[in-house]
Amino acid sequence: MAIEARIRELGLRHQTLDREIQDESTRPACDDARLMELKRQKLRLKEQMESLKARMH
């Protein structure tokens, strides 16, 4: 059950990062370094979620 809660928590953070990426990419003066860091964080979260899901099965 703790793994499922952690996956949900990571999923929420993943969604938040997705919104931040969208916001940053639509800004007139987009900060490319920030955008890349947000994308890296989002990818790390996705990898963590996939790893946890694999452990559940």
MDAnalysis code that builds the backbone (N, CA, C; Angstrom):
import MDAnalysis as mda
import numpy as np

u = mda.Universe.empty(171, n_residues=57, atom_resindex=np.repeat(np.arange(57), 3), trajectory=True)
u.add_TopologyAttr("name", ["N", "CA", "C"] * 57)
u.add_TopologyAttr("resid", np.arange(1, 58))
u.add_TopologyAttr("resname", ["MET", "ALA", "ILE", "GLU", "ALA", "ARG", "ILE", "ARG", "GLU", "LEU", "GLY", "LEU", "ARG", "HIS", "GLN", "THR", "LEU", "ASP", "ARG", "GLU", "ILE", "GLN", "ASP", "GLU", "SER", "THR", "ARG", "PRO", "ALA", "CYS", "ASP", "ASP", "ALA", "ARG", "LEU", "MET", "GLU", "LEU", "LYS", "ARG", "GLN", "LYS", "LEU", "ARG", "LEU", "LYS", "GLU", "GLN", "MET", "GLU", "SER", "LEU", "LYS", "ALA", "ARG", "MET", "HIS"])
u.atoms.positions = np.array([
    [0.818, -1.189, 0.000],
    [0.000, 0.000, 0.000],
    [0.871, 1.265, 0.000],
    [2.000, 1.234, 0.678],
    [2.886, 2.390, 0.732],
    [3.443, 2.724, -0.656],
    [3.685, 1.696, -1.449],
    [4.208, 1.924, -2.798],
    [3.162, 2.644, -3.639],
    [1.895, 2.236, -3.517],
    [0.835, 2.888, -4.291],
    [0.705, 4.356, -3.902],
    [0.823, 4.653, -2.618],
    [0.746, 6.036, -2.149],
    [1.908, 6.848, -2.715],
    [3.074, 6.259, -2.735],
    [4.254, 6.941, -3.273],
    [4.082, 7.201, -4.772],
    [3.515, 6.238, -5.490],
    [3.280, 6.414, -6.926],
    [2.301, 7.566, -7.152],
    [1.247, 7.633, -6.344],
    [0.280, 8.733, -6.462],
    [0.955, 10.082, -6.181],
    [1.779, 10.105, -5.148],
    [2.490, 11.331, -4.793],
    [3.398, 11.779, -5.940],
    [4.135, 10.840, -6.510],
    [5.011, 11.163, -7.636],
    [4.197, 11.611, -8.843],
    [3.037, 10.989, -9.047],
    [2.161, 11.350, -10.158],
    [1.663, 12.781, -10.042],
    [1.328, 13.188, -8.828],
    [0.879, 14.566, -8.611],
    [2.001, 15.555, -8.898],
    [3.190, 15.224, -8.444],
    [4.343, 16.094, -8.704],
    [4.640, 16.145, -10.207],
    [4.469, 15.012, -10.881],
    [4.679, 14.922, -12.323],
    [3.713, 15.871, -13.049],
    [2.464, 15.881, -12.627],
    [1.459, 16.771, -13.225],
    [1.806, 18.241, -12.978],
    [2.268, 18.529, -11.770],
    [2.662, 19.897, -11.435],
    [3.811, 20.351, -12.332],
    [4.789, 19.480, -12.515],
    [5.917, 19.817, -13.384],
    [5.454, 20.019, -14.824],
    [4.495, 19.231, -15.260],
    [3.965, 19.365, -16.611],
    [3.361, 20.759, -16.803],
    [2.606, 21.214, -15.804],
    [2.017, 22.557, -15.875],
    [3.108, 23.630, -15.868],
    [4.128, 23.440, -15.028],
    [5.225, 24.408, -14.972],
    [5.961, 24.476, -16.305],
    [6.136, 23.326, -16.939],
    [6.796, 23.279, -18.249],
    [5.966, 24.029, -19.283],
    [4.666, 23.793, -19.265],
    [3.787, 24.492, -20.204],
    [3.821, 25.993, -19.968],
    [3.760, 26.395, -18.711],
    [3.800, 27.821, -18.382],
    [5.104, 28.458, -18.846],
    [6.204, 27.791, -18.554],
    [7.521, 28.342, -18.912],
    [7.685, 28.417, -20.425],
    [7.230, 27.400, -21.142],
    [7.434, 27.375, -22.592],
    [6.561, 28.394, -23.324],
    [5.495, 28.875, -22.692],
    [4.636, 29.862, -23.340],
    [4.975, 31.294, -22.939],
    [5.916, 31.457, -22.013],
    [6.344, 32.804, -21.620],
    [7.094, 33.455, -22.775],
    [6.923, 34.745, -22.948],
    [7.654, 35.441, -24.031],
    [9.172, 35.316, -23.895],
    [9.684, 35.394, -22.681],
    [11.129, 35.285, -22.457],
    [11.413, 33.952, -21.758],
    [11.184, 32.885, -22.474],
    [11.350, 31.537, -21.928],
    [12.785, 31.311, -21.455],
    [12.921, 30.793, -20.244],
    [14.235, 30.476, -19.673],
    [14.561, 29.031, -20.057],
    [15.418, 28.877, -21.054],
    [15.729, 27.543, -21.573],
    [16.364, 26.642, -20.522],
    [17.220, 27.205, -19.682],
    [17.871, 26.392, -18.647],
    [16.842, 25.876, -17.649],
    [15.924, 26.725, -17.250],
    [14.858, 26.302, -16.327],
    [13.975, 25.246, -16.980],
    [13.648, 25.460, -18.231],
    [12.810, 24.508, -18.960],
    [13.475, 23.130, -19.024],
    [14.759, 23.101, -19.311],
    [15.482, 21.826, -19.373],
    [15.508, 21.142, -18.006],
    [15.717, 21.918, -16.942],
    [15.737, 21.343, -15.593],
    [14.369, 20.777, -15.225],
    [13.312, 21.476, -15.556],
    [11.960, 20.975, -15.277],
    [11.711, 19.664, -16.020],
    [12.141, 19.609, -17.262],
    [11.965, 18.389, -18.061],
    [12.769, 17.225, -17.476],
    [13.984, 17.513, -16.999],
    [14.797, 16.462, -16.366],
    [14.114, 15.936, -15.112],
    [13.576, 16.850, -14.305],
    [12.871, 16.445, -13.082],
    [11.659, 15.583, -13.420],
    [10.930, 15.990, -14.442],
    [9.731, 15.240, -14.850],
    [10.118, 13.834, -15.316],
    [11.192, 13.734, -16.074],
    [11.654, 12.427, -16.541],
    [12.079, 11.543, -15.371],
    [12.797, 12.123, -14.397],
    [13.204, 11.348, -13.215],
    [11.988, 10.810, -12.458],
    [10.968, 11.642, -12.322],
    [9.747, 11.206, -11.635],
    [9.083, 10.060, -12.396],
    [9.030, 10.182, -13.710],
    [8.424, 9.125, -14.524],
    [9.188, 7.809, -14.353],
    [10.510, 7.902, -14.362],
    [11.327, 6.696, -14.187],
    [11.107, 6.079, -12.805],
    [10.988, 6.919, -11.781],
    [10.735, 6.413, -10.428],
    [9.378, 5.718, -10.354],
    [8.357, 6.321, -10.973],
    [7.021, 5.715, -10.960],
    [7.031, 4.365, -11.667],
    [7.693, 4.305, -12.816],
    [7.760, 3.045, -13.566],
    [8.490, 1.969, -12.771],
    [9.546, 2.359, -12.092],
    [10.310, 1.421, -11.274],
    [9.444, 0.866, -10.145],
    [8.708, 1.758, -9.487],
    [7.834, 1.310, -8.388],
    [6.719, 0.415, -8.904],
    [6.161, 0.755, -10.046],
    [5.088, -0.070, -10.624],
    [5.613, -1.456, -10.964],
    [6.835, -1.533, -11.461],
    [7.436, -2.822, -11.813],
    [7.644, -3.680, -10.563],
    [7.981, -3.041, -9.450],
    [8.179, -3.775, -8.197],
    [6.872, -4.333, -7.652],
    [5.760, -3.710, -8.009],
    [4.460, -4.157, -7.510],
    [4.023, -5.459, -8.185],
    [4.507, -5.695, -9.389],
    [4.056, -6.873, -10.146],
    [4.982, -8.031, -10.004],
])
